[in-house]
Amino acid sequence: MATAHTDLPTTKRLGITTKDVTSADADKVATEWLKKFEENILENDIDGVLSLLTDDAWWRDLLAMTWDLRSFQGPARIRRFLEDRLQPAQLHNFRLTSAQADDLYADLAWVRVHYTCENEVGACSGVARLVPVRGTWQAHNVFTNLEALHGHPEASGPLRDPAPNHGKWLEQRARAREFVDRDPEVLVVGGGQSGLEIGARLKLLGVPTLVCEKHKRIGDNWRHRYAALCLHDVVWYDHMPYIPFPASWPVYTPAQKLADWLEYYANAMEVDYWTDARVINARREASGPNAGKWQVTVERGDKNRVLYVDHVVFAIGVGGGTPNMPKIPGMDEFEGQVLHSTQHDKATDHAGKKVAVVGACTSAHDIAADYADNGVDVTIVQRASTYIMTNKEGMPRLMKGVYWEDGPPTEVGDLIDNSMPILYRKMVHKRITKDIAEADKELLDGLHKVGFKTNLGVDGSGFLILAMLRLGGYYLDVGASQMIVDGKIKLKSSGPIKRFTKDGLVFEDGSEMKADVVLFATGYGDPRGPIRDIVGPEVGKQLTPVWGIDDEGELRSCWKEIGVENLWLMMGNFAWCRFYSKRLALQIKARQEGIMGERYSAPVKW
């Protein structure tokens, strides 16, 4: 974690009022600051650059200066970063694109500046958040971000295919999809949203890419999950690259609807994919005509095909789709049914049964609510506290102004959102989380009365950091919490399970409960497991830790190489996949064109 003292730039800390920010001429403030910023950068004047930042400023860089995803906080770390990377990056040609005052709270406001510039290989975008400090405007947060590569634009808009195609398209698509004439340069393992998005990004950059999906149809990874599954994120947050959801799309997307959309998306974007295709192994060729390439074996029905590719991208989802199934004494003696949420279909499968759902986060609540709606006797077994936020109160407070009906274009919203370092957002979210909890007080009090244990997330920051640390630990409530309060979903919050009996469970506190079915909604395992199965034990030893945040607050191993050259990881929710698929595609394209510079990476902690 960042060690330099930092906090939000409140009016009390700065000795100002919010009016000092909101009444300022934002364009003038931004123009003058950006002019000085560019002058100091062109002169490689590090002291000059630092003079334009607050003493506890943050700088986040995505590829533009580091060829990595890095965050730096405080003058010592930013100075060291600039000493190492300012001159080689060759930032220049700065242009202001917009400036406006953001009035977040009665004691928190800044001028948000959006700009473009260029570096040695491409076009960049940037954001700065400016506050008045002792009569001058300084940045509390600077963001530099690679957007495109010179000479290698996406084949879209004015660069789309201009030629008519009479009667040849089907055959051309079939040959392209099958890679009849050549091997792909990139093979993507997994055809969910993350695999399709990196496939679409690379296609438009002119990188031949094959997406291999193990299921029979694109979308089956959503189509065959539990019937009650529905996204808890709002539609404006979940758009995919190039083709946003229609204006009539519901705010919260049912899984079956999403599955069909993914299939449509793959075909509309002409992503080259194989279904019912399992990647059996991938081995780096040490010698011969394919030296340095990955030899990848793909099983399709009763036939295998061996491909030689430059890059392998793993887009295998949370935990690689491998269930995290606890081992509890007595499981083999239990006379009922034990299953994981990944094996669950619909509530009516257990009509007339007494069901215990072990877990108290999103899947557990969704499944328990479905059971209750269908008249099944269901109990949530809560072993540890859970962060609860209602979507009704939480989503508007978290998303409005960025991802909402009247929000900015998605690409602009992504810059607003991702320009904040993750630990910076944590500070902002601590305030928002407090507001949400106050709005949800009646529900939370009701949960506490029936024994449901809640928390406010890591240091009171809500679900964001929980998602990045654990990929869970929270429930964004759409109704199940009130069902617990009303007793429609029963609750057992006695802590850890000690053992199974023939007809139920015994807990560490000595209490017992009867059950015919025990369903574990306990998440997924380490995604490196399925990757190791494919790349083998020697390469598997080199795989860096996945997910969780590093000392700088960046997610580990995501959207970049996973400890092995040209072996990449693509994962995350819809919003993260939309934004970071572009960053990953730019890295691969730059590597293919021989223009990718040396990574300036943080040390890996195993």
C-alpha positions as CSV (number, residue, x, y, z in Angstrom):
1,M,0.0,0.0,0.0
2,A,1.1,3.6,-0.5
3,T,3.0,4.8,2.6
4,A,3.2,8.6,2.1
5,H,0.5,10.4,4.1
6,T,-2.5,11.2,2.0
7,D,-6.1,12.2,2.2
8,L,-8.7,13.8,0.0
9,P,-8.0,17.5,-0.7
10,T,-10.8,18.9,1.5
11,T,-11.5,22.5,1.9
12,K,-10.4,22.3,5.5
13,R,-7.0,20.9,4.6
14,L,-6.5,23.5,1.8
15,G,-7.9,26.4,3.7
16,I,-10.4,27.2,1.0
17,T,-14.1,27.0,0.2
18,T,-15.8,24.9,-2.5
19,K,-16.8,28.2,-4.1
20,D,-13.1,28.9,-4.7
21,V,-13.2,25.9,-7.0
22,T,-16.7,26.1,-8.5
23,S,-16.6,29.8,-9.3
24,A,-13.2,29.6,-11.0
25,D,-12.9,29.8,-14.8
26,A,-12.2,26.1,-15.3
27,D,-10.9,26.5,-18.9
28,K,-8.5,29.3,-17.9
29,V,-7.3,27.3,-14.8
30,A,-6.8,24.2,-17.0
31,T,-5.1,26.0,-19.9
32,E,-2.6,27.7,-17.7
33,W,-1.8,24.6,-15.6
34,L,-1.4,22.4,-18.7
35,K,0.8,24.9,-20.4
36,K,3.2,24.9,-17.5
37,F,3.0,21.1,-17.2
38,E,4.0,20.7,-20.8
39,E,6.8,23.2,-20.6
40,N,8.3,21.4,-17.7
41,I,7.9,18.0,-19.3
42,L,9.6,19.2,-22.5
43,E,12.5,20.6,-20.6
44,N,12.7,17.5,-18.5
45,D,12.4,19.7,-15.4
46,I,11.3,17.3,-12.7
47,D,11.3,20.0,-10.0
48,G,9.1,22.1,-12.2
49,V,6.6,19.2,-12.8
50,L,6.6,18.5,-9.0
51,S,5.8,22.1,-8.3
52,L,2.5,21.7,-10.2
53,L,1.5,18.8,-7.9
54,T,0.3,18.8,-4.3
55,D,2.6,17.4,-1.6
56,D,0.6,14.2,-1.4
57,A,-0.3,13.9,-5.1
58,W,-1.0,10.7,-7.0
59,W,0.1,9.8,-10.5
60,R,-1.4,6.8,-12.3
61,D,0.1,5.6,-15.6
62,L,-1.3,3.1,-18.0
63,L,1.4,2.2,-20.6
64,A,2.1,5.8,-21.6
65,M,5.3,6.2,-19.6
66,T,5.8,2.7,-18.1
67,W,4.5,0.1,-20.5
68,D,2.8,-1.2,-17.4
69,L,-0.1,-0.3,-15.0
70,R,1.4,1.7,-12.2
71,S,0.4,4.1,-9.5
72,F,2.8,6.4,-7.6
73,Q,1.9,8.5,-4.5
74,G,3.9,11.2,-2.8
75,P,6.8,13.3,-3.9
76,A,9.6,10.8,-3.3
77,R,7.9,8.0,-5.4
78,I,6.8,10.4,-8.1
79,R,10.2,11.9,-8.4
80,R,11.9,8.6,-8.7
81,F,9.3,7.6,-11.4
82,L,9.9,10.9,-13.3
83,E,13.7,10.5,-13.0
84,D,13.5,7.1,-14.6
85,R,10.7,7.6,-17.2
86,L,10.0,11.2,-18.0
87,Q,12.7,11.7,-20.7
88,P,12.3,8.2,-22.3
89,A,8.6,8.6,-22.6
90,Q,8.9,11.8,-24.7
91,L,5.5,13.2,-23.9
92,H,4.7,16.2,-26.1
93,N,1.9,18.0,-28.1
94,F,-0.4,18.5,-25.2
95,R,-4.0,19.6,-26.0
96,L,-6.7,20.6,-23.6
97,T,-10.0,18.7,-24.4
98,S,-12.2,19.8,-21.6
99,A,-12.3,21.3,-18.1
100,Q,-15.0,21.5,-15.5
101,A,-15.5,21.8,-11.7
102,D,-16.6,18.7,-9.9
103,D,-18.5,19.6,-6.7
104,L,-18.5,16.2,-4.9
105,Y,-19.3,17.3,-1.3
106,A,-19.7,20.5,0.7
107,D,-16.0,20.3,1.5
108,L,-14.6,18.6,-1.6
109,A,-14.3,20.0,-5.1
110,W,-11.7,20.1,-7.9
111,V,-11.3,21.2,-11.5
112,R,-11.1,18.1,-13.6
113,V,-9.0,18.5,-16.7
114,H,-9.0,16.2,-19.7
115,Y,-6.2,16.5,-22.2
116,T,-4.5,14.6,-25.0
117,C,-0.8,14.3,-25.8
118,E,1.6,12.0,-27.6
119,N,4.5,9.8,-26.6
120,E,7.3,8.1,-28.5
121,V,5.0,5.5,-30.0
122,G,1.4,6.7,-29.9
123,A,-1.5,9.0,-28.9
124,C,-2.2,9.4,-25.2
125,S,-5.0,10.8,-23.1
126,G,-4.8,12.2,-19.6
127,V,-6.8,13.6,-16.7
128,A,-5.7,15.9,-13.9
129,R,-7.7,17.0,-10.8
130,L,-6.6,20.5,-9.7
131,V,-7.1,22.2,-6.4
132,P,-6.0,25.7,-5.2
133,V,-3.0,25.6,-2.9
134,R,-1.7,28.9,-1.5
135,G,-2.8,30.9,-4.5
136,T,-1.7,28.4,-7.2
137,W,-3.5,25.5,-8.9
138,Q,-1.9,22.1,-8.3
139,A,-2.8,18.6,-9.3
140,H,-3.8,16.1,-6.6
141,N,-4.2,13.4,-9.2
142,V,-2.5,13.0,-12.6
143,F,-3.3,10.3,-15.1
144,T,-1.4,9.4,-18.3
145,N,-2.8,6.7,-20.6
146,L,-1.8,5.2,-23.9
147,E,-4.8,5.3,-26.4
148,A,-3.4,4.3,-29.8
149,L,-0.2,3.4,-31.7
150,H,1.1,5.7,-34.4
151,G,0.6,4.1,-37.8
152,H,-1.6,1.3,-36.4
153,P,-5.1,2.7,-36.1
154,E,-8.2,0.5,-35.5
155,A,-10.0,-0.5,-38.7
156,S,-13.2,1.4,-37.8
157,G,-15.1,4.5,-38.7
158,P,-13.5,6.0,-41.8
159,L,-11.1,3.0,-42.0
160,R,-13.9,0.4,-42.2
161,D,-13.9,-1.9,-45.3
162,P,-15.3,0.3,-48.1
163,A,-15.8,-2.4,-50.7
164,P,-19.2,-4.1,-51.5
165,N,-19.3,-7.8,-51.0
166,H,-21.7,-9.7,-53.3
167,G,-22.0,-13.4,-52.4
168,K,-18.6,-14.0,-51.0
169,W,-18.9,-13.0,-47.4
170,L,-20.1,-16.3,-46.0
171,E,-17.2,-18.3,-47.5
172,Q,-14.7,-15.6,-46.6
173,R,-15.9,-15.7,-43.0
174,A,-15.8,-19.5,-42.8
175,R,-12.2,-19.6,-44.1
176,A,-11.1,-16.8,-41.8
177,R,-12.7,-18.4,-38.7
178,E,-11.2,-21.8,-39.5
179,F,-7.7,-20.3,-40.1
180,V,-7.5,-22.4,-43.3
181,D,-4.6,-20.4,-44.8
182,R,-2.5,-19.6,-41.7
183,D,-2.2,-19.9,-38.0
184,P,-3.4,-17.0,-35.8
185,E,-0.9,-14.8,-34.1
186,V,-2.9,-14.8,-30.9
187,L,-4.9,-17.5,-29.3
188,V,-7.4,-16.6,-26.6
189,V,-8.5,-19.3,-24.1
190,G,-12.1,-18.6,-23.2
191,G,-15.0,-17.0,-25.1
192,G,-16.8,-15.1,-22.4
193,Q,-17.0,-11.3,-22.3
194,S,-13.3,-10.9,-21.6
195,G,-12.2,-13.3,-24.4
196,L,-14.6,-11.7,-26.9
197,E,-13.6,-8.2,-26.1
198,I,-9.8,-8.8,-26.4
199,G,-10.6,-10.7,-29.6
200,A,-12.6,-7.8,-31.0
201,R,-9.9,-5.3,-30.0
202,L,-7.1,-7.3,-31.7
203,K,-9.1,-7.9,-34.8
204,L,-9.6,-4.1,-35.4
205,L,-5.9,-3.6,-34.8
206,G,-5.1,-6.1,-37.6
207,V,-3.8,-8.9,-35.3
208,P,-5.2,-12.4,-36.4
209,T,-6.7,-13.8,-33.3
210,L,-8.6,-17.1,-32.5
211,V,-10.9,-17.3,-29.5
212,C,-11.4,-20.9,-28.2
213,E,-14.5,-21.5,-26.2
214,K,-15.0,-24.9,-24.5
215,H,-18.8,-24.7,-24.5
216,K,-21.0,-25.6,-27.4
217,R,-22.2,-22.0,-27.9
218,I,-20.8,-18.5,-27.2
219,G,-22.7,-17.4,-24.1
220,D,-23.0,-20.8,-22.5
221,N,-20.8,-19.7,-19.6
222,W,-23.8,-17.5,-18.6
223,R,-26.6,-19.6,-20.2
224,H,-25.8,-22.7,-18.1
225,R,-25.4,-21.0,-14.7
226,Y,-28.2,-20.9,-12.1
227,A,-31.5,-19.8,-13.6
228,A,-32.0,-16.8,-11.2
229,L,-28.7,-15.1,-12.2
230,C,-29.0,-11.5,-13.1
231,L,-26.2,-8.8,-13.2
232,H,-26.2,-6.5,-10.3
233,D,-24.3,-3.8,-12.1
234,V,-26.2,-1.1,-14.1
235,V,-26.4,-1.3,-17.9
236,W,-24.5,2.0,-18.4
237,Y,-21.5,0.5,-16.5
238,D,-21.6,-2.8,-18.5
239,H,-21.5,-1.7,-22.2
240,M,-19.1,-3.7,-24.4
241,P,-16.6,-2.1,-26.8
242,Y,-17.9,-0.8,-30.2
243,I,-21.5,-2.1,-29.7
244,P,-23.3,-0.6,-26.6
245,F,-26.5,-2.2,-25.3
246,P,-29.6,-0.9,-27.0
247,A,-31.4,2.1,-25.4
248,S,-34.3,-0.3,-24.5
249,W,-32.0,-2.7,-22.6
250,P,-33.0,-3.2,-18.9
251,V,-31.0,-1.6,-16.2
252,Y,-30.1,-5.1,-14.7
253,T,-29.4,-7.8,-17.3
254,P,-30.7,-11.3,-16.9
255,A,-28.1,-14.0,-17.5
256,Q,-30.0,-15.7,-20.3
257,K,-30.5,-12.4,-22.2
258,L,-26.8,-11.6,-21.7
259,A,-25.8,-15.0,-23.1
260,D,-27.7,-14.3,-26.4
261,W,-26.1,-10.9,-26.6
262,L,-22.6,-12.3,-26.3
263,E,-23.3,-14.7,-29.2
264,Y,-24.7,-11.8,-31.2
265,Y,-21.7,-9.6,-30.3
266,A,-19.2,-12.3,-31.4
267,N,-20.8,-12.6,-34.8
268,A,-21.5,-8.9,-35.4
269,M,-17.8,-8.0,-34.5
270,E,-16.7,-11.0,-36.7
271,V,-14.6,-12.4,-33.9
272,D,-12.9,-15.5,-35.1
273,Y,-13.9,-18.2,-32.6
274,W,-14.2,-21.9,-32.3
275,T,-16.8,-23.5,-29.9
276,D,-16.6,-26.9,-28.3
277,A,-12.9,-26.3,-28.5
278,R,-10.7,-27.2,-25.5
279,V,-7.1,-26.0,-25.3
280,I,-5.2,-29.1,-24.1
281,N,-1.7,-27.7,-23.8
282,A,0.5,-24.8,-24.7
283,R,4.3,-25.2,-24.8
284,R,7.0,-22.7,-25.9
285,E,9.0,-23.9,-28.9
286,A,12.7,-23.8,-28.0
287,S,14.1,-24.3,-31.5
288,G,13.3,-24.9,-35.1
289,P,11.2,-22.7,-37.5
290,N,8.7,-21.9,-34.8
291,A,11.2,-21.1,-32.1
292,G,9.8,-18.7,-29.5
293,K,6.2,-19.4,-30.5
294,W,3.7,-21.2,-28.4
295,Q,2.7,-24.7,-29.7
296,V,-1.0,-24.9,-28.7
297,T,-3.1,-28.1,-29.1
298,V,-6.8,-27.5,-29.4
299,E,-9.3,-30.4,-29.1
300,R,-12.4,-30.1,-31.3
301,G,-14.6,-33.1,-31.0
302,D,-12.6,-36.2,-31.9
303,K,-9.9,-34.1,-33.7
304,N,-6.9,-32.1,-32.5
305,R,-5.3,-29.2,-34.3
306,V,-1.9,-27.9,-33.4
307,L,-1.3,-24.2,-33.9
308,Y,1.8,-22.1,-33.6
309,V,1.0,-18.7,-32.1
310,D,3.0,-15.7,-30.8
311,H,0.8,-15.0,-27.8
312,V,-1.6,-16.9,-25.6
313,V,-4.3,-14.9,-23.7
314,F,-6.1,-16.6,-20.8
315,A,-9.6,-15.2,-20.5
316,I,-11.0,-18.0,-18.3
317,G,-13.1,-16.0,-15.9
318,V,-13.0,-15.7,-12.1
319,G,-10.9,-18.5,-10.7
320,G,-10.7,-20.1,-14.1
321,G,-14.2,-21.4,-13.5
322,T,-12.9,-23.8,-10.9
323,P,-15.2,-23.9,-7.8
324,N,-13.8,-23.3,-4.4
325,M,-15.3,-26.3,-2.6
326,P,-14.5,-26.5,1.1
327,K,-13.4,-29.8,2.6
328,I,-15.4,-30.4,5.7
329,P,-15.2,-33.5,7.9
330,G,-18.1,-35.9,7.5
331,M,-19.0,-34.8,4.0
332,D,-18.8,-38.5,2.8
333,E,-21.2,-39.5,5.6
334,F,-23.9,-37.0,4.7
335,E,-27.0,-38.8,3.2
336,G,-28.3,-35.7,1.4
337,Q,-27.0,-33.8,-1.6
338,V,-23.9,-31.6,-1.6
339,L,-23.2,-29.3,-4.5
340,H,-21.5,-26.0,-5.5
341,S,-23.4,-23.0,-6.8
342,T,-21.8,-23.7,-10.2
343,Q,-23.7,-27.0,-10.3
344,H,-27.0,-25.5,-9.4
345,D,-29.7,-24.9,-12.0
346,K,-33.1,-24.0,-10.5
347,A,-34.9,-23.9,-7.2
348,T,-37.6,-26.3,-8.1
349,D,-35.0,-29.1,-8.4
350,H,-35.2,-29.2,-4.6
351,A,-38.9,-28.8,-4.1
352,G,-39.9,-30.2,-0.7
353,K,-36.3,-30.3,0.5
354,K,-34.7,-28.4,3.4
355,V,-31.8,-26.5,1.8
356,A,-28.7,-24.9,3.5
357,V,-26.9,-22.3,1.4
358,V,-23.4,-21.9,2.7
359,G,-22.1,-18.4,2.0
360,A,-23.6,-15.0,2.4
361,C,-22.6,-13.0,-0.7
362,T,-24.1,-12.4,-4.1
363,S,-24.6,-15.9,-5.4
364,A,-25.9,-17.1,-2.0
365,H,-28.5,-14.4,-1.8
366,D,-29.6,-14.8,-5.4
367,I,-30.0,-18.6,-5.0
368,A,-31.7,-18.3,-1.6
369,A,-34.2,-15.8,-2.9
370,D,-35.1,-18.1,-5.8
371,Y,-35.6,-20.9,-3.4
372,A,-37.9,-18.8,-1.2
373,D,-39.8,-17.5,-4.1
374,N,-40.5,-21.1,-5.1
375,G,-41.6,-22.2,-1.7
376,V,-38.5,-24.2,-0.7
377,D,-37.4,-24.2,2.9
378,V,-34.0,-22.4,2.7
379,T,-31.4,-21.2,5.2
380,I,-28.4,-19.0,4.5
381,V,-25.4,-20.2,6.6
382,Q,-23.3,-17.1,7.3
383,R,-19.8,-17.8,8.5
384,A,-18.4,-14.3,8.4
385,S,-19.8,-10.7,8.1
386,T,-20.9,-9.4,4.7
387,Y,-21.0,-5.9,3.2
388,I,-24.6,-5.1,2.2
389,M,-25.7,-2.2,0.0
390,T,-29.0,-1.9,-1.7
391,N,-28.8,-1.1,-5.4
392,K,-31.7,1.3,-4.9
393,E,-29.6,3.6,-2.6
394,G,-26.1,2.6,-3.7
395,M,-26.0,2.6,-7.4
396,P,-27.1,6.2,-8.0
397,R,-24.6,7.4,-5.4
398,L,-21.8,5.4,-7.0
399,M,-22.6,5.7,-10.7
400,K,-24.5,8.9,-11.4
401,G,-22.5,11.5,-13.2
402,V,-20.3,8.8,-14.8
403,Y,-22.3,5.7,-15.7
404,W,-25.9,6.7,-15.8
405,E,-28.7,7.7,-18.2
406,D,-27.6,11.3,-18.4
407,G,-23.9,10.5,-18.0
408,P,-21.1,11.3,-20.4
409,P,-20.1,9.0,-23.3
410,T,-18.8,5.7,-22.0
411,E,-15.3,6.4,-23.2
412,V,-15.2,9.6,-21.2
413,G,-16.8,7.9,-18.2
414,D,-14.0,5.3,-18.3
415,L,-11.3,8.0,-18.2
416,I,-13.0,9.7,-15.3
417,D,-13.3,6.4,-13.4
418,N,-9.9,4.8,-14.2
419,S,-7.9,8.0,-13.9
420,M,-8.2,7.6,-10.2
421,P,-5.7,5.2,-8.7
422,I,-7.5,2.4,-7.0
423,L,-6.4,3.5,-3.5
424,Y,-7.5,7.0,-4.3
425,R,-10.9,5.7,-5.2
426,K,-10.9,3.9,-1.9
427,M,-10.7,7.3,-0.1
428,V,-13.7,8.6,-2.2
429,H,-15.7,5.5,-1.7
430,K,-15.3,5.6,2.1
431,R,-17.4,8.8,2.0
432,I,-20.0,7.3,-0.4
433,T,-20.2,4.1,1.6
434,K,-21.1,6.1,4.7
435,D,-23.8,7.9,2.8
436,I,-25.2,4.6,1.5
437,A,-25.2,3.0,4.9
438,E,-27.2,5.9,6.3
439,A,-29.7,5.6,3.5
440,D,-29.9,1.8,4.1
441,K,-30.1,2.1,7.9
442,E,-33.6,0.7,8.3
443,L,-32.7,-2.4,6.3
444,L,-29.3,-2.9,8.0
445,D,-31.0,-2.5,11.4
446,G,-33.5,-5.2,10.4
447,L,-30.7,-7.5,9.4
448,H,-28.8,-7.0,12.6
449,K,-32.0,-7.7,14.6
450,V,-32.2,-11.2,13.1
451,G,-28.5,-11.9,13.6
452,F,-27.1,-11.1,10.1
453,K,-23.6,-9.8,10.5
454,T,-22.6,-6.8,8.3
455,N,-19.5,-4.7,7.7
456,L,-18.7,-1.6,5.7
457,G,-15.9,-3.2,3.6
458,V,-12.2,-2.6,4.0
459,D,-11.7,0.5,6.1
460,G,-15.3,1.4,5.4
461,S,-14.8,1.6,1.6
462,G,-17.7,-0.5,0.5
463,F,-17.6,-3.2,-2.1
464,L,-14.9,-1.9,-4.5
465,I,-11.9,-2.9,-2.6
466,L,-13.6,-6.1,-1.5
467,A,-14.1,-7.0,-5.1
468,M,-10.4,-6.2,-5.9
469,L,-9.1,-8.1,-2.9
470,R,-11.4,-11.1,-2.7
471,L,-13.7,-11.0,-5.7
472,G,-16.5,-11.2,-3.2
473,G,-17.5,-10.5,0.4
474,Y,-20.5,-8.4,-0.5
475,Y,-24.1,-8.5,-1.7
476,L,-25.6,-5.6,-3.8
477,D,-29.1,-6.1,-2.6
478,V,-32.1,-6.4,-4.9
479,G,-34.5,-7.9,-2.5
480,A,-33.0,-10.9,-0.7
481,S,-32.0,-8.9,2.4
482,Q,-35.6,-7.9,3.2
483,M,-36.5,-11.6,2.7
484,I,-34.0,-12.4,5.5
485,V,-35.5,-9.7,7.7
486,D,-39.0,-11.0,7.1
487,G,-38.0,-14.6,7.8
488,K,-38.7,-15.8,4.3
489,I,-35.1,-16.8,4.1
490,K,-33.9,-18.3,7.3
491,L,-30.5,-17.5,8.8
492,K,-27.9,-19.5,10.6
493,S,-25.0,-17.2,11.6
494,S,-23.2,-19.4,14.1
495,G,-19.7,-19.1,12.5
496,P,-17.7,-21.9,10.9
497,I,-19.0,-25.4,10.2
498,K,-17.3,-28.0,12.3
499,R,-18.6,-31.2,10.5
500,F,-21.4,-32.8,8.6
501,T,-23.7,-35.4,10.2
502,K,-25.8,-37.9,8.3
503,D,-28.7,-35.4,8.1
504,G,-27.2,-32.0,8.6
505,L,-24.4,-29.7,10.0
506,V,-22.7,-29.1,13.3
507,F,-21.1,-25.8,13.9
508,E,-18.1,-24.8,15.9
509,D,-20.3,-23.3,18.7
510,G,-21.9,-26.7,19.1
511,S,-25.2,-25.9,17.5
512,E,-26.8,-28.1,14.8
513,M,-29.1,-27.8,11.8
514,K,-30.9,-30.3,9.7
515,A,-30.6,-30.2,5.9
516,D,-31.4,-32.4,2.9
517,V,-29.3,-30.3,0.5
518,V,-26.2,-28.3,1.3
519,L,-25.2,-25.8,-1.5
520,F,-21.9,-24.1,-1.2
521,A,-21.9,-20.6,-2.7
522,T,-18.2,-20.2,-1.8
523,G,-16.8,-18.6,-5.0
524,Y,-13.9,-19.8,-7.1
525,G,-10.3,-21.0,-6.7
526,D,-7.0,-19.7,-8.0
527,P,-7.1,-19.1,-11.7
528,R,-3.5,-20.2,-12.0
529,G,-4.6,-23.8,-11.5
530,P,-6.3,-24.2,-14.9
531,I,-3.5,-22.2,-16.5
532,R,-0.9,-24.5,-15.1
533,D,-2.8,-27.5,-16.4
534,I,-2.3,-26.1,-19.9
535,V,1.2,-24.6,-19.8
536,G,2.7,-27.3,-17.7
537,P,4.5,-27.3,-14.3
538,E,7.7,-25.6,-15.3
539,V,6.1,-22.6,-16.8
540,G,3.4,-22.8,-14.2
541,K,6.0,-22.1,-11.5
542,Q,6.6,-18.7,-13.1
543,L,3.0,-17.5,-13.0
544,T,2.7,-14.4,-10.8
545,P,-0.1,-14.1,-8.2
546,V,-3.5,-13.1,-9.7
547,W,-6.0,-10.6,-8.3
548,G,-5.7,-8.7,-5.1
549,I,-3.9,-5.4,-5.1
550,D,-0.2,-4.8,-4.9
551,D,1.6,-2.2,-2.8
552,E,0.7,0.5,-5.3
553,G,-2.9,-0.5,-5.3
554,E,-2.9,-2.0,-8.8
555,L,-4.5,-5.4,-9.5
556,R,-1.9,-8.1,-9.7
557,S,-1.2,-9.8,-13.1
558,C,-4.4,-8.5,-14.8
559,W,-4.4,-7.1,-18.3
560,K,-0.7,-7.8,-18.8
561,E,1.8,-10.7,-18.9
562,I,1.4,-13.2,-16.1
563,G,5.1,-13.7,-15.3
564,V,5.9,-15.3,-18.6
565,E,6.7,-13.4,-21.9
566,N,3.7,-13.4,-24.3
567,L,1.4,-15.2,-21.8
568,W,-1.3,-12.8,-20.9
569,L,-4.3,-12.6,-18.5
570,M,-7.7,-11.0,-19.3
571,M,-10.3,-11.0,-16.6
572,G,-12.7,-8.8,-14.7
573,N,-16.3,-7.4,-14.7
574,F,-17.8,-5.9,-17.9
575,A,-16.6,-2.4,-17.2
576,W,-13.0,-3.4,-16.4
577,C,-12.9,-5.8,-19.4
578,R,-14.2,-3.0,-21.7
579,F,-11.6,-0.5,-20.6
580,Y,-8.6,-2.8,-20.0
581,S,-9.1,-5.0,-23.1
582,K,-7.8,-2.0,-25.1
583,R,-4.7,-1.7,-22.9
584,L,-4.0,-5.4,-23.3
585,A,-4.5,-5.2,-27.1
586,L,-2.2,-2.3,-27.4
587,Q,0.6,-4.2,-25.6
588,I,0.2,-7.2,-27.9
589,K,0.1,-5.0,-31.0
590,A,3.1,-3.1,-30.0
591,R,5.0,-6.3,-29.3
592,Q,4.0,-7.6,-32.7
593,E,5.2,-4.4,-34.4
594,G,8.5,-4.3,-32.4
595,I,7.8,-1.0,-30.9
596,M,7.0,-2.0,-27.3
597,G,9.5,-0.4,-24.9
598,E,10.9,-1.9,-21.7
599,R,8.5,-2.4,-18.9
600,Y,8.9,-0.2,-15.8
601,S,7.3,-2.6,-13.4
602,A,6.8,-2.8,-9.7
603,P,8.5,-5.6,-7.8
604,V,6.4,-8.8,-7.6
605,K,5.5,-10.0,-4.1
606,W,4.7,-13.7,-4.2
